[in-house]
Amino acid sequence: MAHYDSSETLISVGRKIRILRERAGITQAELAKKLRTKKEVVSRIEKGRYNLLLSTLIEIAHIFGRQLQIRFIKRKGGA
């Protein structure tokens, strides 16, 4: 089984969360309060340095009035 580096995915998801937060005009501290966590955790999420639970992703989507959609797509050279 090939090794998969999840850091690319975490960075991509974090970037999307930061964009949603900025478009909503809220600070990291405000998002942290809605998630019942610390601003530092939101910062780590946005930098791709925090492995999110699926339930947290669903909650973030809900905060921004979005629905979470997960797709499994074939990678280049993948099975």
Contact map, one row per residue, 1 for C-alpha under 8 A:
1110000000000000000000000000000000000000000000000000000000000000000000000000000
1111000000000000000000000000000000000000000000000000000000000000000000000000000
1111100000000000000000000000000000000000000000000000000000000000000000000000000
0111110000000000000000000000000000000000000000000000000000000000000000000000000
0011111100000000000000000000000000000000000000000000000000000000000000000000000
0001111111000000000000000000000000000000000000000000000000000000000000000000000
0000111111100000000000000000000000000000000000011000000000000000000000000000000
0000111111110000000000000000000000000000000000010000000000000000000000000000000
0000011111111000000000000000000000000000000000010000000000000000000000000000000
0000011111111100000000000000000000000000000010011110000000000000000000000000000
0000001111111110000000000000000000000000000001111000000000000000000000000000000
0000000111111111000000000000000000000000000000010000000000000000000000000000000
0000000011111111100000000000000000000000000001010000000000000000000000000000000
0000000001111111110000000000000000000000000011110000000000000000000000000000000
0000000000111111111000000000000000000000000001110000000000000000000000000000000
0000000000011111111100000000000000000000000001000000000000000000000000000000000
0000000000001111111110000000000000000000000001000000000000010000000000000000000
0000000000000111111111000000000000000000000001000000000000000000000000000000000
0000000000000011111111100000000000000000000000000000000000000000000000000000000
0000000000000001111111110000000000000000000000000000000000000001000000000000000
0000000000000000111111111111001000000000000000000000000000000001000000000000000
0000000000000000011111111110000000000000000000000000000000000000000000000000000
0000000000000000001111111100000000000000000000000000000000000000000000000000000
0000000000000000000111111100000000000000000000000000000000000001000000000000000
0000000000000000000011111110000000000000000000000000000000000000000000000000000
0000000000000000000011111111011000000000000000000000000000000000000000000000000
0000000000000000000011001111111000000000000000000000000000000000000000000000000
0000000000000000000010000111111100000010011000000000000000000000000000000000000
0000000000000000000000000011111110000110010000000000000000000000000000000000000
0000000000000000000000000111111111000000000000000000000000000000000000000000000
0000000000000000000010000111111111100010010000000000000000000000000000000000000
0000000000000000000000000001111111111110110000000000000000000000000000000000000
0000000000000000000000000000111111111110000000000000000000000000000000000000000
0000000000000000000000000000011111111000000000000000000000000010000000000000000
0000000000000000000000000000001111111000000000000000000100110000000000000000000
0000000000000000000000000000000111111100000000000000000000000000000000000000000
0000000000000000000000000000000111111110110000000000000000000000000000000000000
0000000000000000000000000000100110011111110000000000000000000000000000000000000
0000000000000000000000000001101110001111111000000000000000000000000000000000000
0000000000000000000000000000000000000111111100000000000000000000000000000000000
0000000000000000000000000000000100001111111110000100000000000000000000000000000
0000000000000000000000000001101100001111111111000000000000000000000000000000000
0000000000000000000000000001000000000011111111100000000000000000000000000000000
0000000000000000000000000000000000000001111111111100000000000000000000000000000
0000000001000100000000000000000000000000111111111111000000000000000000000000000
0000000000101111110000000000000000000000011111111000000000000000000000000000000
0000000000100110000000000000000000000000001111111100000000000000000000000000000
0000001111111110000000000000000000000000000111111110000000000000000000000000000
0000001001100000000000000000000000000000000111111110000000000000000000000000000
0000000001000000000000000000000000000000100110111111000000000000000000000000000
0000000001000000000000000000000000000000000010011111100000000000000000000000000
0000000000000000000000000000000000000000000010000111110110000000000000000000000
0000000000000000000000000000000000000000000000000011111110000000000000000000000
0000000000000000000000000000000000000000000000000001111111000000000000000000000
0000000000000000000000000000000000000000000000000000111111100000000000000000000
0000000000000000000000000000000000100000000000000001111111110000000000000000000
0000000000000000000000000000000000000000000000000001111111111000000100000000000
0000000000000000000000000000000000000000000000000000011111111100001100000000000
0000000000000000000000000000000000100000000000000000001111111110000000000000000
0000000000000000100000000000000000100000000000000000000111111111000000000000000
0000000000000000000000000000000000000000000000000000000011111111111100000000000
0000000000000000000000000000000000000000000000000000000001111111111000000000000
0000000000000000000000000000000001000000000000000000000000111111110000000000000
0000000000000000000110010000000000000000000000000000000000011111110000000000000
0000000000000000000000000000000000000000000000000000000000001111111000000000000
0000000000000000000000000000000000000000000000000000000000001111111100000000000
0000000000000000000000000000000000000000000000000000000001001100111110000000000
0000000000000000000000000000000000000000000000000000000011001000011111000000000
0000000000000000000000000000000000000000000000000000000000000000001111100000000
0000000000000000000000000000000000000000000000000000000000000000000111110000000
0000000000000000000000000000000000000000000000000000000000000000000011111000000
0000000000000000000000000000000000000000000000000000000000000000000001111100000
0000000000000000000000000000000000000000000000000000000000000000000000111110000
0000000000000000000000000000000000000000000000000000000000000000000000011111011
0000000000000000000000000000000000000000000000000000000000000000000000001111111
0000000000000000000000000000000000000000000000000000000000000000000000000111110
0000000000000000000000000000000000000000000000000000000000000000000000000011111
0000000000000000000000000000000000000000000000000000000000000000000000000111111
0000000000000000000000000000000000000000000000000000000000000000000000000110111
